[in-house]
Amino acid sequence: MTTNEMSDKKIAIIGGGIAGASIALCLSEIGLQVDLFEKGTSLVNGPPICHLHAGGNLYREIPDKQCITLLKESIEALRLYPDSVDYRPTVIAIPQQDAGQPLDLLPRLTLLQNEYQKLIEHDVNNQVLGEPGDYYRLFELEELQALALLDEKKVPETAEQWMIPFAKHVDLSLLKFPVVLVQEFGWNVFRLGATAALSLEKNELCQIHLNNKVTKIDQDKQQKWSITSEENGVTSTHEFDYLINAAGFKTGEIDDLAGFYRQRLVEFKAAYVTQWQGTEGLWPEVIFHGVRGTPEGMAQFTPYADNLVQLHGMTDEITLFENGLVANAENSSQPKLAPELLRKIDVGWLNQEITTRGQRAIAHLSRYIPAFKEATVTGKPLFGAQQIPGEDANLRAAGVSFENNNYARCEIVKASSVLTCADALMEKLFEIGFVDKSAIGARLFPITHSISDQAITERSELYTQQRGYPIALAYRNIKQS
């Protein structure tokens, strides 16, 4: 199939989050005409993304198979969006009161290390997490006590140097040993959105329709889709050969408009933006494991530029919410979030809510990092709702589902799953004669990789300001050397 033949087919994507924007990027780069409909004012403006999940080590409860999938998908996503990644490791620590044991993590870490080696042997370009032998490193109490005596480094270069601030400022008496340093990197949602938007704007085959709310969906006997959307009170209708539902937590609403049913969950979460002047060097990300939904839920410390720290506390009083996880009813594909949660999404947070939950997050982390009690809440949370297909709230690796009517749903839970979703879509589009087989699994993104780091930074700055966040969230602590 020639490029001209491919570009005769018109694809509609509803939803400009990480899934919709990335699918639009992939399909337009191989020569398909794509129209992307997004009801918001910019792309990739959804649930908080802060972590690449290169192995899923934050989640003890998920099976090894999902962890292997997340490792592979994270490497692919990093290769697609290298300028959106913060190249700093993550520390996994087990508190004394937790029932888990540090050495319980070892079989999974070893498995992931071996899988990473295999991926590099398959394609040397997959070596984006450092040397396979350095995928993880264990630190015993005695070594951390010695590191605590050293000066922190402005730009750490070794595993030991990354651990110095952890060793100096964490109350080590509260932890079990060893602790783990693993090559799970940070992921910046603002830089991610900027990269996708700049790439799509540069591609003549993609038309971006911002501020467009889809209000009606019809299909004729030839399986052509008719999509009606509204922008500033003005409606317009377009016809397409294929429809991709990538509407995030509103995926069920699009299913309802299209006449399909799908069982799913929706979960509302929030992370809190704080500022802390407490140390001299760059920190790794730090995870203190805990049981989700209890007062001892996982605590997550995610450092950004200019002393900003994003916090998760997996308790009902911080990141999780009462009635924040809901399933759909039999008469609709869309789960119904509580009105107070929808108000946060559609209108905004009350100042008191921001202060109260943000201070709880600071208190949750300062149990382990005592000096962190001096941190302050800085602006509104990073928040949103995510869909989870099916009934398993612990599902982390998910992709795409299909109907027989030239209709697909991109149902990712973690942002790194976007290329797996794209590959499955291309397989389906090949089956129905829309693309050439050579397009499946292609990892060539000449337009995307032509975008400069400076352009990404400038657009990221714009997004942080438009969305009301500190401009420092547009920057990375560490660039790839």
Order of alpha helices (4+ residues) and beta strands (2+ residues): alpha-beta-alpha-beta-alpha-beta-beta-alpha-beta-alpha-alpha-beta-beta-alpha-beta-beta-beta-beta-beta-alpha-beta-beta-beta-beta-beta-alpha-alpha-beta-beta-beta-beta-alpha-alpha
